[in-house]
Each structure stands twice: as C-alpha cells, then as structure tokens.
C-alpha cells in the first residue's frame, strides 16, 4: 500500500473520485446509520425505565442485539458471496423495517428481545454485503493505482459517522413524543433505503463472480492470523459497545437525565467526520496495520482510564460530564484508527472469492466476544464495587488485546 506524498494537503487527500456503485454503497452506510442511531442510543434507558429490566438483563439484551448483528455477519457475508449483493441487501432492509416497527410496539420482555434480535439479524444480512463489496472495489482501485484502500474505507467510515451524528439528533427530537415514534421513524428511513436500492443497485456488479462452492468456515477457523485479528477487533467492539451501556449509566448518574447523550454522540460523530481522513493517513497508511491497531487500542484504554480516575471524586453536573466527554473522544479516536485498518487488512488474509465470508467472520467473532462480555459488563456496572473498578476492568480489555494482534508480515 502506498501513501500520499507527505506534502499532500488534507483537502487533496479527501477528494477521492469513486465509481457510481462505490458512491452508492458509501451513501448506503450514511442512510443505514441515520435510521439505526435514531433508536439505539436510547434503547438501554427504554429497557430499564419503560420496560423495567434489571441492569444485567439490559446488558444481555444489548449483547444479543450485537451478536444477532455482528455475530451472524458470517451468514450475510457467505450469502453475498453466493447470491450477490443486491438480494441480500434488499432482504435485510425488509427485516430491519419489520424489527423497528415491532420494537416500537413491544411491551413484554420476550417481544422486546425478539424485535431486537430481528433488527440485528437484518444488519447481519445487508452490512457484510455492502462492506465486502466496498473492500473488494477498494482493493481493485488500489491495484489500478487509484490510491490506498484505507482511503476508501475511511470515506466509508466518515459516511457512517455522519449518519451516527444525524441519527441521535433525530432520535432525541422524536423522543419528545415517545420511543415508539423514534422506532417508526427509523423504519421509515429503511423504507426509503429499500426503495432506492431496488431502483439503483445493479443486479450484477462488475468483477464480482458468485461463489458456487459451499462451506469455507473450516478454512477460516484454521487461519490463525485472521483469527488473531478477529479477537483484537472484538475487544475493540466490546469497548465501543460501552457507549450504549456504560456511558448512559454514567450520564444518568452525573446529571439525572439521558438528554446529554445526544450531545455526546454528536461529539463522537463530529470528531469522526472531521478527523477520520487525516487520522487514517497518519496511522493506517504510515504506521502499518499492526502498529496502527496497537495505537488505536491504547487510545481506547485511555478513554476508560479517564473515567476511572475521575469516578472516586463523585463529580456531578457539568463537571461530571467532562470525564464522559473525554471517554467518548478517546474511544472515538481509537475506533477511527482501528476500524478502517482492520477491514483493510482482511482482503490480505482472505481466500480468493471469499471476501464476503471473511468480512462477515471478522464481525461474527467480534459479536461472540460482545455477547460474552455484554452481560458481564452490565453486571459489573451494577456490582456495587468501588466506583473506579468497573472502568479499570473495562480498560484492561483493549489493553490486553494488543498482545493478540498478528505479528506476521504486514501489507504496507
């Protein structure tokens, strides 16, 4: 992988000409996240307050949501390899619409869990199809001399973060009515996505040949370098999942309200939108994948450490939000480093014709880690331990993941 000249300004770096399909897929990520983040940041509070779930059960439900999404990405990736991107994306959109409508009307625990799992599984279909196609075209563009693949994946991340910025703001406005209205608005966004892709997404993407051979999981499980990357990325995802579990609890503690959550998510998204491209240039393209991932995991560790250091003081109000804001900023910066680099590394570790499977497997292993850690995190936060201890335990997870990073040859 080559880097832009050291003298190239950030504006030049950001002006990347893309083919129409790649532009469509990147805008798809924007729309996906607007609909998704209009609901998800407020789900934990809804489950605990409106439904009356205990903290450990809220953590378990959030873990199930992540597992049904990230954990089953391998299914969506394999289906995209075999049947193509279009049918998998359209089916996922239909299921996401049904899931959001169901969640808006669900009042019993079993119904909430079923709706949340359906919402997650919908993403397990459309997200790996979109992500693997973006990665495939990014690699082809790189090989044709169009620039580093991380550049395209960084643009993809910026698009997603823009949606993650707009979504919570939309959700916060709709919560003035009620949670059901936010869910129905999220469903409405996916109705628009479904209609747009039914019209604009080609039935046959150039250069993509369906995989006729079944299986492939065994080869994934024997690929030690890939599994090491999966485990490290999973630790990052578990840490990032605390935006929806630990952060709401901390905000509620210091302010007595969930209202500041929308602004903290806005901080995260604005930081990602404004800094993703230069961060990717200075880490993914200059440090190499292993060093860049280690740097990102250290930033995430520091985010938890900031809250752990401040918790014994028991600050509330505006002062109490400062450590939370530091946590969000450092966690976001770490995620900005890790996500594009990890996904750019996958094509080098995947078998030919199986990029969808490997892209899905990256998220599936991560989803299993979050499922295992979700309930544990919720229980840890409700454990009554000294205030800094849960945050220190959470900080240890990304720190330990640095030792899991593959040490073999890196692409550069």
C-alpha positions in Angstrom: 0.0 0.0 0.0 1.4 3.4 -0.9 0.8 6.6 1.0 0.1 10.1 -0.4 3.1 12.4 -0.5 4.0 14.0 2.8 3.3 17.4 1.4 -0.2 16.5 0.1 -2.8 18.6 1.9 -5.7 17.1 3.7 -8.2 18.6 1.2 -6.4 16.8 -1.7 -6.4 13.6 0.3 -10.1 13.9 0.8 -11.0 14.4 -2.9 -11.3 10.9 -4.0 -13.1 10.1 -7.3 -15.2 7.0 -7.0 -17.2 4.9 -9.4 -21.0 5.2 -9.1 -21.6 1.9 -7.4 -19.0 2.7 -4.8 -20.5 6.1 -4.2 -23.9 4.4 -3.8 -22.6 1.9 -1.2 -20.9 4.6 0.8 -24.1 6.7 0.9 -25.9 3.5 1.9 -23.8 3.5 5.1 -25.0 7.0 5.8 -28.6 6.1 5.5 -28.2 2.9 7.5 -26.8 4.8 10.4 -29.3 7.6 10.4 -32.1 5.0 10.8 -30.2 2.9 13.3 -28.9 5.6 15.6 -32.2 7.3 15.8 -33.1 4.4 18.1 -30.1 2.5 19.5 -28.6 5.2 21.8 -31.9 5.4 23.7 -32.6 1.7 23.9 -30.9 1.0 27.2 -32.8 3.7 29.0 -36.1 2.5 27.4 -35.4 -1.1 28.5 -34.5 -0.1 32.1 -37.2 2.6 32.7 -40.2 1.8 30.4 -39.8 -2.0 30.4 -38.3 -2.3 33.9 -35.4 -4.6 33.1 -32.6 -5.2 35.5 -29.1 -4.0 34.6 -27.8 -7.5 33.8 -30.8 -8.2 31.6 -30.3 -4.8 29.7 -26.7 -5.8 29.1 -27.7 -9.2 27.9 -30.3 -7.8 25.5 -27.7 -5.3 24.1 -25.3 -8.2 23.8 -27.9 -10.3 22.0 -28.5 -7.4 19.6 -24.8 -7.2 18.8 -24.5 -10.9 18.5 -27.5 -11.2 16.2 -25.9 -8.5 14.1 -22.1 -8.8 14.3 -22.2 -12.5 15.4 -24.2 -13.5 12.3 -22.3 -11.3 9.8 -20.7 -14.5 8.6 -24.1 -15.7 7.3 -24.7 -12.5 5.4 -21.2 -12.5 4.0 -21.4 -16.1 2.8 -24.8 -15.3 1.2 -23.4 -12.3 -0.5 -20.6 -14.4 -1.9 -23.0 -16.9 -3.3 -26.0 -14.9 -4.4 -24.7 -11.4 -4.9 -25.1 -8.1 -3.0 -28.5 -6.9 -4.2 -30.8 -9.6 -2.9 -29.1 -9.8 0.4 -29.2 -6.0 0.9 -32.9 -5.8 0.0 -33.9 -8.7 2.2 -32.0 -7.1 5.1 -33.8 -3.8 4.7 -37.2 -5.5 4.8 -36.3 -7.3 8.0 -35.0 -4.1 9.6 -38.2 -2.3 8.8 -40.2 -5.1 10.5 -37.9 -5.2 13.5 -38.2 -1.4 14.2 -42.0 -1.5 13.9 -42.1 -4.5 16.3 -39.8 -2.8 18.8 -41.9 0.3 18.8 -45.0 -1.7 19.9 -43.2 -4.4 22.1 -44.1 -4.2 25.8 -43.1 -7.6 27.1 -39.6 -8.8 27.6 -39.8 -11.7 25.1 -41.2 -9.4 22.4 -38.5 -6.8 23.0 -35.8 -9.5 22.7 -37.3 -10.9 19.5 -37.6 -7.4 17.9 -34.0 -6.5 18.9 -32.7 -9.8 17.5 -34.6 -9.3 14.3 -33.1 -5.7 14.0 -29.7 -7.2 14.5 -30.1 -10.1 12.0 -31.3 -7.6 9.4 -27.9 -5.8 9.6 -26.2 -9.2 9.5 -27.6 -9.6 6.0 -27.0 -6.1 4.5 -23.9 -4.8 6.3 -21.4 -7.6 5.3 -22.7 -7.5 1.7 -22.1 -3.7 1.5 -18.8 -3.8 3.4 -17.2 -6.7 1.5 -18.2 -5.0 -1.8 -16.7 -1.7 -0.7 -13.5 -3.5 0.4 -13.3 -5.5 -2.9 -13.7 -2.4 -5.0 -11.2 -0.5 -2.8 -8.6 -3.2 -3.4 -9.2 -3.2 -7.1 -8.9 0.6 -7.1 -5.6 0.4 -5.2 -4.2 -2.2 -7.6 -5.2 0.1 -10.5 -3.2 2.9 -9.0 -6.1 4.8 -7.5 -4.6 5.2 -4.0 -4.6 3.2 -0.8 -7.5 1.1 0.1 -7.7 2.6 3.6 -8.6 5.9 1.9 -11.9 4.4 0.5 -12.6 2.6 3.8 -12.0 5.9 5.7 -14.6 7.6 3.4 -16.9 4.7 4.2 -16.3 5.3 7.9 -16.9 9.0 7.6 -20.2 8.4 5.8 -21.3 6.0 8.6 -20.2 8.5 11.3 -22.2 11.3 9.6 -25.2 9.0 9.9 -24.3 8.3 13.5 -24.3 12.1 14.1 -27.6 12.8 12.5 -29.4 9.7 13.9 -29.2 10.5 17.6 -30.2 14.1 17.0 -33.3 12.9 15.1 -34.0 10.4 17.8 -33.7 13.0 20.6 -36.2 15.1 18.8 -38.6 12.2 18.3 -38.3 11.1 21.9 -40.1 14.3 22.8 -43.1 12.4 21.5 -42.2 8.8 22.6 -39.8 5.9 21.9 -42.4 4.3 19.5 -42.2 7.4 17.3 -38.4 7.1 17.1 -38.7 3.5 16.1 -41.3 4.2 13.4 -39.1 7.0 12.0 -36.1 4.5 11.9 -38.3 2.1 10.0 -39.3 4.9 7.6 -35.6 5.6 6.8 -35.2 2.0 5.8 -38.3 2.1 3.6 -36.5 4.8 1.7 -33.3 2.8 1.6 -35.2 -0.2 0.3 -36.9 1.8 -2.5 -33.6 3.5 -3.5 -31.6 0.2 -3.7 -34.3 -1.6 -5.5 -34.0 1.0 -8.2 -30.3 1.9 -8.3 -28.3 -1.1 -7.1 -27.2 -3.2 -10.2 -28.2 -6.9 -10.3 -24.7 -7.9 -11.4 -21.7 -5.9 -10.1 -18.7 -5.8 -12.4 -15.9 -8.1 -11.4 -17.9 -10.0 -8.8 -18.4 -13.7 -9.6 -20.8 -15.7 -7.3 -19.0 -18.4 -5.3 -20.5 -21.8 -6.1 -18.5 -23.8 -3.5 -20.3 -24.3 -0.2 -18.6 -24.2 3.2 -15.4 -22.3 3.9 -15.8 -22.0 7.7 -13.1 -24.6 8.3 -10.5 -22.6 6.4 -11.5 -19.5 8.4 -11.0 -21.4 11.7 -7.6 -22.6 10.6 -6.4 -19.2 9.6 -4.6 -18.1 12.8 -3.5 -14.7 11.6 -7.1 -13.9 10.7 -8.5 -15.2 14.0 -5.9 -13.1 15.9 -7.2 -10.0 14.1 -10.8 -11.0 14.8 -10.1 -11.3 18.6 -8.3 -7.9 18.8 -11.1 -6.3 16.8 -13.7 -8.0 19.0 -12.1 -6.4 22.1 -12.4 -3.0 20.3 -16.1 -3.7 19.6 -16.8 -4.7 23.2 -15.2 -1.5 24.4 -17.2 0.5 21.8 -20.4 -1.2 22.9 -20.0 0.6 26.2 -21.2 3.8 24.5 -24.7 2.1 24.8 -24.3 0.6 28.3 -21.6 2.2 30.5 -22.0 5.7 29.1 -25.8 6.0 29.6 -25.3 4.8 33.1 -22.6 7.3 33.8 -24.6 10.2 32.2 -27.6 9.3 34.3 -25.5 9.2 37.4 -23.9 12.7 36.9 -26.9 14.5 35.5 -30.0 12.5 36.4 -31.1 12.6 32.7 -30.4 10.9 29.4 -30.6 14.2 27.5 -26.8 14.8 27.3 -26.4 11.5 25.5 -27.4 13.0 22.2 -24.7 15.7 22.5 -22.1 13.2 23.5 -23.0 11.1 20.4 -22.8 14.2 18.4 -19.3 14.9 19.7 -18.3 11.4 18.7 -19.7 11.8 15.2 -18.4 15.3 14.6 -14.9 14.2 15.7 -15.0 11.2 13.3 -16.4 13.2 10.4 -13.8 16.0 10.8 -10.7 13.8 11.6 -11.2 10.4 10.1 -9.3 11.0 6.9 -6.2 12.6 8.4 -6.2 10.0 11.2 -6.2 7.3 8.6 -3.4 8.9 6.7 -1.2 9.3 9.8 -1.9 5.8 11.2 -3.2 3.2 8.7 -1.0 4.5 5.8 2.1 5.4 7.7 2.4 3.1 10.7 1.3 -0.2 9.1 -1.6 -2.2 10.2 -0.2 -3.8 13.4 1.3 -0.6 14.9 -1.8 1.4 13.9 -4.2 -1.1 15.6 -2.0 -1.1 18.8 -2.2 2.7 18.8 -6.0 2.6 18.4 -6.4 0.1 21.3 -4.2 2.3 23.5 -6.4 5.3 22.9 -9.5 3.2 23.8 -7.8 2.1 27.0 -7.0 5.7 27.9 -10.7 6.6 27.5 -11.8 4.1 30.2 -8.9 5.2 32.4 -10.1 8.8 32.3 -13.4 7.9 33.8 -11.8 5.5 36.3 -9.5 8.3 37.5 -12.4 10.7 38.0 -15.0 8.4 39.5 -13.8 8.5 43.1 -14.3 12.3 43.1 -18.0 11.8 42.6 -18.5 14.8 40.3 -21.9 15.7 39.1 -23.5 18.2 36.7 -21.3 19.8 34.1 -18.1 18.8 35.8 -19.2 15.2 35.9 -19.8 15.2 32.1 -16.2 16.2 31.4 -14.7 12.7 32.0 -17.6 11.2 30.0 -16.7 13.6 27.1 -13.1 12.6 27.4 -14.1 8.9 27.3 -16.2 9.5 24.2 -13.4 11.4 22.4 -10.7 8.9 23.1 -12.9 5.9 22.4 -13.9 7.5 19.1 -10.3 8.3 18.1 -9.4 4.7 18.9 -12.2 3.3 16.8 -11.3 5.7 14.0 -7.9 4.2 13.9 -8.9 0.5 14.3 -11.9 0.1 12.1 -10.6 1.1 8.6 -7.2 -0.6 9.2 -8.7 -3.8 10.4 -11.1 -4.0 7.4 -8.3 -3.1 5.0 -6.2 -6.0 6.4 -8.9 -8.6 5.8 -8.5 -8.9 1.9 -4.8 -9.9 2.5 -5.9 -12.7 4.9 -8.9 -14.0 3.0 -9.2 -16.8 0.4 -9.9 -15.8 -3.2 -13.6 -15.3 -3.8 -14.5 -15.5 -0.1 -14.1 -11.8 0.9 -17.7 -11.7 2.0 -17.3 -14.7 4.2 -14.1 -13.3 5.8 -15.6 -9.8 6.2 -18.6 -11.4 7.9 -16.4 -13.7 10.1 -14.5 -10.6 11.4 -17.7 -9.2 12.8 -19.1 -12.6 13.8 -16.1 -13.4 16.1 -16.4 -9.8 17.4 -20.1 -10.4 18.1 -19.4 -13.5 20.1 -17.0 -11.5 22.2 -19.5 -8.8 22.8 -22.2 -11.4 23.7 -19.9 -12.9 26.3 -18.9 -9.6 27.6 -22.2 -7.7 27.4 -24.0 -9.3 30.3 -20.7 -9.3 32.3 -20.3 -5.6 31.7 -23.9 -4.9 32.8 -23.4 -7.0 35.9 -20.0 -5.3 36.6 -21.6 -1.8 36.4 -24.3 -2.9 38.9 -22.0 -4.8 41.2 -21.5 -2.2 43.9 -17.7 -2.4 43.6 -15.6 0.7 44.3 -16.6 3.3 41.6 -13.3 3.1 39.6 -13.0 -0.7 39.5 -15.6 -1.4 36.7 -13.9 1.2 34.5 -10.5 -0.2 35.2 -11.7 -3.7 34.3 -13.1 -2.4 31.1 -9.9 -0.6 30.3 -7.9 -3.8 30.7 -9.8 -5.4 27.8 -8.4 -3.3 24.9 -5.0 -3.2 26.6 -4.8 -7.0 26.6 -6.0 -7.1 23.0 -2.8 -5.5 21.8 -0.9 -8.8 22.6 -3.4 -10.6 20.3 -2.5 -8.6 17.1 -1.0 -10.7 14.3 2.8 -10.5 14.1 3.3 -11.9 10.6 4.0 -9.9 7.5 2.0 -6.8 7.1 0.9 -5.1 3.9 2.2 -1.6 3.6 
